[in-house]
Amino acid sequence: MKRMPLEGVRIITIEDFLALPWGTKMLADLGAEVILVQSHKRVGTRLAGAFSGVLDNKLGGKFWNRNGRNFAFSRNKLMLTLDLSKPKGVEILKELVKISDVVTQNFRPGAMKRLGLDYYSLRKVKPDLIYLSSSGYGEEGIWEGYGAFARTIDGMCGLSNLCGYIGGEPQRANPSYIDTTQGWNNAIAVLMALYYRRRTGKGQWIDNSMYEVGVTCIGEALMDYQMNDRIAPRPGNRHSSWAPHGCYKCRGDDKWVTIVARSDKEWEDLCSAMGSPSWTKDKKFAGSLSRWKNQDELDKKIEEWTSNKDQYEVMRLLQGVGVPSGPVLDAKGLLLDPHLKERDFFPRFKGNNDLGESGARPCVNLPFKLSLTPSSIRFHDTLGGHNEYILSQLLGKSADEIAELRKEGIISEEPVIPEGFTPQPIELERLKEVGTIRDYDKNFREILDIK
């Protein structure tokens, strides 16, 4: 069996929500032994939000181990429950830090220091420790204590100001764009720190600010103001100099295709692919500047051509003559996309333990392929599923000691369910009625060939 890139690296992660779990998931996929430390008394993200629904929308049993969040973000992670509000829980974590390489956490600045688990405290335990803090605004600065979600950072970093229709209001870039971008930066920063430690023997503290990550995503706008003293209006689907550049309706319900012509040559090839209709000879479309000035009419003409065609048909036709084009896909379209299937971007994995009964279903792979050291999806753990292994095999605790920890409530394999909480199935028809979802397929298992 081929060795994995990060085999032998042990990472302790104390994480919540998306930005950090996304990054540590990538490190786990690449072979790091990632130990997810969580409290069985604080399981809010397992019980609420978009990823709270259990697989197949079937409740019963240990539903907290069968939710979408666990399936999407906690794969390949060993789960250890610890109540860090108790001194004994903190003591056990410090024991684990002694034999680990990296600690990552995304609590608000100050929270880990109050627990005695900040970088300077843990460096006394492990001098060459690599410690990542992932927060909204960083560990220092006038906003250091402020909380953040991707939605708020979207606006703060200027990204929302660049998104939206022409003349319209700011729009969110994506429900989790900054979360996942922060996740990538978290993973990359840990890898760079590991490389530095390999060369020097020194660990370090990584202070990753979600706000600053967001600002790096709008470099063109920042440069435009610095160099040209201007702030561009929201562009919608258009480009500052290329035309045509947009999304066009295709045959079917809510089906669209994107088309871009960056030069006169690409425009001529687009005209040829459309059959060179007479309107393409109009002087108002003869040059790049005149096309840009007459985009309203140009887009209308192009959409008359695309509207009775399949979105993939348009893409294949235009790509065949060198014109950039692609369908606008939703989640279902991506899962069924033949190119992603050919590249095994959605490998099938039948979750073990409480996930196993749901059958083998598509999982999102890493977007890069390493020919000699490929990533893999090896397992999905349960809440506290590796308590025994970590406490016994790694820390050398006896069966009696582990039993006492369980009795004292320091560890557990079952969550403390909030009083009055009763999990309910997701009412899909209701969500469609209020506009939360556009549609759903009752036979989705058959469509996705989940067996």
Secondary structure, 3 states (H helix, E strand, C coil): CCCCCCCCCEEEEECCCCHHHHHHHHHHHCCCEEEEEECCCCCHHHHCCCCCCEHHHCCCCCHHHCEHHHHHHCECEEEEECCCCCHHHHHHHHHHHHCCCEEEECCCCCHHHHCCCCHHHHHCCCCCCEEEEEECCCCCCCCCCCCCCHHHHHHHCCHHHHCCCCCCCCCCCCCCHHHHHHHHHHHHHHHHHHHHHHHHCCCEEEEEEHHHHHHHHHHHHHHHHHHHCCCCCCCCCCCCCCCCEEEEECCCCCCEEEEECCCHHHHHHHHHHCCCCHHHHCHHHCCHHHHHHCHHHHHHHHHHHHCCCCHHHHHHHHHCCCCCEEEECCHHHHHCCHHHHHCCCCCEEECCHHHHHHCEEECCCCCCCCCCCCCCCCCECCCCCCHHHHHHHHCCCCHHHHHHHHHCCCCCCCCCCCCCCCCCCCCHHHHHHHCCCCCCCCCHHHHCCCC
